[in-house]
């Protein structure tokens, strides 16, 4: 793939993963039952990505960092959910919480890797 194609793939993956996460929250909820207020923390994950993209001005180095920050925030959500006992809900087990969030973490890390692969060391972001 060319750099331009890889960059477009990374942007598409980032947007698709974020929209899918938000859609999942609205449709069935990610942790706990539908409408659980804990799911609102995922808006923070997406907000980190949006803010990071704006700060990076959509340049590959910065976008890679923003996507890694999203993945870290998503992982933090898992840790907090398990600490507060969300796995005790009848609809959320540890496996489901870790697995579903791990899926999104993998998507965000994959997009970060794609951005990093098109970032040229000769032209780093300011």
C-alpha positions as CSV (number, residue, x, y, z in Angstrom):
1,X,0.0,0.0,0.0
2,X,1.1,3.5,-0.6
3,X,1.5,6.0,2.2
4,X,-1.7,7.8,1.1
5,X,-3.7,4.6,1.0
6,X,-2.4,3.5,4.4
7,X,-3.2,7.0,5.9
8,X,-6.7,6.8,4.6
9,X,-7.1,3.3,5.9
10,X,-5.9,4.5,9.4
11,X,-8.3,7.4,9.3
12,X,-11.2,5.1,8.2
13,X,-10.3,2.5,10.9
14,X,-10.2,5.2,13.6
15,X,-13.5,6.7,12.6
16,X,-15.2,3.3,12.2
17,X,-14.0,2.0,15.5
18,X,-15.1,5.2,17.3
19,X,-18.5,5.3,15.7
20,X,-19.0,1.6,16.3
21,X,-18.2,2.1,20.0
22,X,-20.6,5.0,20.3
23,X,-23.3,3.0,18.4
24,X,-22.8,0.0,20.7
25,X,-23.2,2.2,23.7
26,X,-26.5,3.6,22.4
27,X,-27.9,0.3,21.3
28,X,-27.1,-2.2,24.0
29,X,-24.5,-0.8,26.3
30,X,-20.9,-2.0,26.6
31,X,-20.7,-2.7,30.3
32,X,-23.8,-3.6,32.3
33,X,-27.3,-3.3,31.1
34,X,-28.5,-0.9,28.4
35,X,-28.5,2.7,29.7
36,X,-25.9,2.0,32.5
37,X,-24.4,5.4,33.3
38,X,-21.0,3.8,33.5
39,X,-21.0,3.6,29.7
40,X,-20.7,7.4,29.5
41,X,-17.0,7.1,30.2
42,X,-16.6,5.9,26.6
43,X,-17.4,9.4,25.4
44,X,-14.2,10.4,27.2
45,X,-12.3,7.8,25.2
46,X,-13.6,9.2,21.9
47,X,-13.1,12.7,23.2
48,X,-9.4,12.0,23.8
49,X,-9.2,10.9,20.1
50,X,-10.9,13.9,18.8
51,X,-8.9,16.3,20.9
52,X,-5.7,14.4,20.0
53,X,-6.4,14.6,16.3
54,X,-7.1,18.3,16.5
55,X,-3.9,18.9,18.4
56,X,-1.9,16.8,16.0
57,X,-3.6,18.5,13.0
58,X,-4.2,15.1,11.6
59,X,-0.4,14.5,11.0
60,X,0.7,10.8,11.2
61,X,3.0,11.0,14.3
62,X,0.5,12.9,16.3
63,X,-2.4,10.7,15.2
64,X,-0.5,7.6,16.2
65,X,0.0,9.1,19.7
66,X,-3.7,10.1,19.9
67,X,-4.8,6.6,19.0
68,X,-2.5,5.1,21.5
69,X,-3.9,7.4,24.1
70,X,-7.4,6.2,23.1
71,X,-6.3,2.6,23.6
72,X,-4.8,3.4,27.0
73,X,-8.0,5.2,28.0
74,X,-10.0,2.2,26.9
75,X,-7.8,-0.1,29.0
76,X,-8.2,2.2,32.0
77,X,-12.0,1.8,31.6
78,X,-11.6,-1.9,31.9
79,X,-9.5,-1.6,35.0
80,X,-12.0,0.8,36.6
81,X,-15.0,-1.3,35.6
82,X,-13.5,-4.4,37.3
83,X,-12.5,-2.4,40.4
84,X,-16.0,-1.1,40.9
85,X,-17.5,-4.6,40.3
86,X,-19.2,-4.2,37.0
87,X,-18.5,-7.9,36.4
88,X,-21.1,-8.8,39.1
89,X,-23.9,-7.5,36.8
90,X,-25.9,-10.4,35.4
91,X,-25.2,-9.3,31.9
92,X,-21.4,-8.6,32.1
93,X,-18.8,-11.1,33.0
94,X,-15.0,-10.5,33.3
95,X,-14.6,-12.3,29.9
96,X,-17.1,-10.1,28.2
97,X,-15.7,-6.8,29.6
98,X,-12.1,-7.7,28.8
99,X,-12.9,-9.2,25.4
100,X,-15.1,-6.5,24.1
101,X,-12.9,-3.7,25.3
102,X,-9.9,-5.6,24.1
103,X,-11.4,-5.6,20.6
104,X,-11.6,-1.8,20.6
105,X,-8.1,-1.5,22.1
106,X,-6.8,-3.7,19.2
107,X,-8.6,-1.5,16.7
108,X,-7.1,1.7,18.1
109,X,-3.6,0.2,18.4
110,X,-4.0,-1.1,14.8
111,X,-4.9,2.4,13.6
112,X,-2.0,3.9,15.6
113,X,0.4,1.3,14.0
114,X,-0.9,2.3,10.5
115,X,-0.4,6.0,11.2
116,X,3.1,5.3,12.5
117,X,4.0,3.3,9.4
118,X,3.3,6.4,7.2
119,X,5.1,8.9,9.5
120,X,8.4,9.7,7.9
121,X,11.3,10.2,10.3
122,X,12.7,12.9,8.0
123,X,9.5,15.0,8.5
124,X,8.5,14.6,12.2
125,X,5.5,16.5,13.5
126,X,6.3,19.7,15.3
